[in-house]
């Protein structure tokens, strides 16, 4: 990107310089063209005719006192539409060619001055040349040919040149500014749009659809992608904040309930008329409520460690079939699940997995206890495992409402069908994070009044 920007900038500078050079060259060519056109109209410029006149003495020929010229001199005179007189030093005309009738035949010194300076003949410009024996007068009959005599001062010429230089400089600066704006505008306009886009990102607003901007198209595409990601992150943050506040409120309520029980039963224990059986019952209730509070705090601590990927796991190579079978047997020995219908089906082979047995047991038991706790007493739970170790836990219970399925693994979330049961709203999130910490994945499919299926996949050991 940096190389492209630098190249584009250099091209813009070269383009401006090229436009300036081309403009000056065009002006020069135009002036030369105008000069050549004017010369064509005038047949030949005045300096050329004057030079021709001064060189006539080189071509003159003398023969027995008479004067003549070669044919190319006459051809040149015809080209100039000019006439010729040869005058001796006494002012007498000794030779004439194509001379009009009103031209003088003898000249005084004052006549030379009058003819040269004021051109008394109509549409005729007179040029003079001198020689060793004669003077030469060439009259050009052409209204487009004119001799201008300039009288100037050096200071005036310098002032004119200075003004001309200033004028040319101003014109060139104007050309540079206009060309620079035209070539730099495609570079600076996208930068201004990028600045506006960054300001919108700073205010956490979603960028509107951006037009393609050539060289900057990848930049705008990335800004658009960042904008959408930030918007989604902000939505998730707000949603998580709302759920966390609700969770804190629920946990606070859950903590107040056992605390109130503990305090109440502790006051009863202090009374004098408590029987031994009542004392034991009160102590058991206090212990149970304290255990519940401990579980709440343990779940909170565990989910924070999982969230920051600080869970210390010790994995070992274990036969996953035997591990799940023993866990199911222990579950059936639990009084809370002894009367439940639980089936386990697995292949008669070893399926080896690298797992932390403590945390994996907790994750899978969480799924099983949810199936037991949140369903009616006659629910049937089917646990199946494939040869690659994919574990499925399916029940035919109440199922989960459609609006809750998408949020079931989120922290602090408690479904609408769990409002009357004990829990922290962290169990499913903890179970998912434990499985993902093992490099696995978990998915859930549920339909209300039909049942729920949870599928756990762990990496295959090769």
Order of alpha helices (4+ residues) and beta strands (2+ residues): alpha-alpha-beta-beta-alpha-beta-beta-alpha-beta-beta-alpha-alpha-alpha-beta-alpha-beta-beta-alpha-beta-beta-alpha-alpha-beta-beta
